[in-house]
């Protein structure tokens, strides 16, 4: 049996979102200095969470959207929000099965130092476990 915590949720979500958002959107875990050249960008990061000590992981995942305007960032964040809440739940990848997906903090504008772009972020609780 695969151990609890063995699902790399960031990696799984990056691939899952990239497949749905298409090549015009960069989906990644870390930002770099070329962010302005890679807009729009969706950043996926596990920020906390827990597990049942056996098989079920419940990570809290921040999803930040970076775009050139506030309206575009809000629209892309709304698309990501809908995808996570309506399509991720009950789906599976080669390495993970996803169950309940809940919103901890809905998409909202978040401050960012670079005034040439806008950031909208949300936090989700995602129940998942390794594929058997």
HELIX and SHEET records of a PDB file:
HELIX    1   1 UNK A    9  UNK A   21  1                                  13    
HELIX    2   2 UNK A   35  UNK A   38  5                                   4    
HELIX    3   3 UNK A   70  UNK A   83  1                                  14    
HELIX    4   4 UNK A   84  UNK A   88  3                                   5    
SHEET    1   A 5 UNK A  26  UNK A  28  0                                        
SHEET    2   A 5 UNK A  41  UNK A  51  1                                        
SHEET    3   A 5 UNK A  57  UNK A  67 -1                                        
SHEET    4   A 5 UNK A 118  UNK A 130 -1                                        
SHEET    5   A 5 UNK A  96  UNK A 110 -1                                        
END                                                                             
